[in-house]
Structure formats: C-alpha cells, structure tokens
Amino acid sequence: MQYKTILSAAVAVGIATAQSTTDLASLIAANNLTALGGLLGSFSDITAALAAQQNVTFFAPSNEAIAALNSTGALATLASQPDFVQALLDYHFVPGLYYAGNITTTPQFPHTNLNDTAFTNVTGGQAVECTLDGTTVEIVSGLKSVSNVTVANLNYTGGVVHVIDRVLTLPPNVSTTGVDAGLTAFLGAANAANLTDTLDTAPDLTIFAPTNAAFEAIGSGLANLSTADLTSILEYHVLNGTVAYSSLLSNTTVTTLAGGTLTVTIEDGAVFVNAARVVNADILLSNGVLHVLDSVLNPNNTAVRNATATGVATAYAGATAVGTLALTSGFPAATATNAALVATESNVASGYAAATGGSTTATSGAAATGVMGAAALFGGAVFLANL
C-alpha cells in the first residue's frame, strides 16, 4: 500500500496565476539574498539547472540562515563536495506552487526534487512538511528542524520563492534519528534482531518506534526473548512500501512488514495504533517517516484502543519494569537535547481531516542504498539540526 501525498488544489490554481518576468537570479539580487547568491554563484552548473525549472516552489535561505551554516564550518566542507550542494539545494525545491495562503494547520507533505539515492530512499523524492503555526508558515525538515517563512510569495519566471530563516535539514536514517530522539531501546532491539540495515536503507518505510519508557515498562518480558521473537515484534512496528504521514492516516487497518495487521484509530485528534498512542508524529527519515509510540506493540495481542481507558495501555499482560533498560548496550545514554523529537504531543492529528480511502497497492520503491555515505555530513554529524 502506498499513501499518495494529497496536494492542495491551490497548487494547480497557483500554476495558472503566478506571472512574473523576473528570473531567479534577479529575484535573489532584488531581495538582497546576497549569501544565497554567492553560494549559487560558486556552482554555476547546478544553479543553471535549478533556475531553468518551471512551476516550482523554492524555499530560499536568508542571509542569516546561511551565516549560521557558515559559522559551523559547513560551507567550507560543502564547497568541496558538489554532490552535497546539489542534494541540499534540491531539497529546497518543491514541484508545484505552494503559496503561503494555501498552507494551513493541516500539514502537507510535498515531495521535493531530492531524489539522489545516496541521500534518500523515498519514492517521488524526499518530503518536507508545510504547516501553519498561528500566522507563521513553517517548513519542517529532518530531525524536526523548523524553518520559518519570513518573506512569502515572491514570484519569478519559474515559480514562487519563500525566504526561510533556517537551512533545511536532510532527513537522516533511523539509526541517527533514533539516537537524537532518545529511542535507544528500539535501536538496540533492531540491532539484536539484525534489522538495523533494513530499517536504515529499505525504501518507503513507516516506522512506529516505542519510547524507551515503553520498553522499560515491559522489561521482564524482554529478558528471555529469542532473536526470532524479537524480530517478529520489531517487524510488527514497520509498514513496508508505505510512507504514512499522520495527516494521511484514516481509521483503517494496515499490513506490517511481518504480514500482521495494525488498526489505526483517530479519536479527538489523537492517533492510536492498536492500543498504543502516537506521542510524536511525522519525524522524517531518509527512507520514510517515523512515529513515536507510548507502548510496545505485540503481534500476538492486537487489541485496539479502549475509549474509556486511561493511562498507557500495555499489550504484554504480566510484564513489569525491572529497573534497567534492556537492549541498550553499546548505545549512548538517551538525552533530551532535541526537544522536538522527544516532546509528547497528545493530539498529533488535531484539526486534521482524516483521509478516506486513497490507498493503493505499493509500487516499487527507490533503489536501496547501503549507507547514506556522504550524507553523514548532514545527518550523522547533525550539524544542520543544531544551527
């Protein structure tokens, strides 16, 4: 099954209405985006290809955004790595015209021009999240890095430009993201089940990753699990061939990597997977999306949300905490340094219009890549996330 990104009808309208005789270079100069102009000027071949595109939305980093990037020494590294520059710029271009007035509190997840399999394994191109927070348009990228639109709706001959206050972050793989989010028990379980490479590289995945507290709560039940048992549990947390962003989820059932069935329920803005609650949604990955759960799913206990229940549900009757966190040997201690990844969001679908239908048989994904390789500069070092 493949969820299709639902594009705003306003995109099509925008294509017809955007009229300008200003080219991209002139727009950049006219709006005093000197740092961006200088960066583009260093890569004329890349810039010429980008400037020739039609009916696109360009999220253009401000002078301050690029200065922040430069202060880390990253630009010096980028200057010697054209592939990085190409990937980073491609991630700032979205096919179709997304005007600020058409971005609402219901997130949209348009695909970008980033298709290089050294950096992404999402069919159709890596996505960004476009949403409205109060009166501010936010563009959310890897590691839930938020870039605010500071100047909107600048038309040029190829489309529309929005100036943003932070360079977008290329989404890293689940191993990097999980450490930053403090999901070390999930990562340890994946390692013990020999699933790390699959989760890092297979195309078009949705991963439901329980918190460390969720694993700790059933510690006694984890002590004697065989590798086969652990593999079955972990594969029950993964949808294969499906990138299911929260705004596209409906009250439905979905098939997991292991072949089992999960029941998704939306209740007053909260999203439940079986009886587990999604407490942080839409963490973009290099090969899909991750949603954080408050409890561990059990392929042998598929009970769904009890509407009258309170507290955190458990699918492992009789399992108790044992005082130590299993499966985390060799992983860094969990931290809360990236609050956007660890903060609890009770109503992750608040205001959403739940999708109805829209699911189809999965198409083949992008070619798998063994490692993100050079992309470690963006995800592994996490420098873009900490500007």
Summary of the structure (lengths in Angstrom):
residues: 387
radius of gyration: 21.1
end to end distance: 36.7
largest distance: 69.0
contacts: 1352
relative contact order: 0.17
helix: 30%
strand: 22%
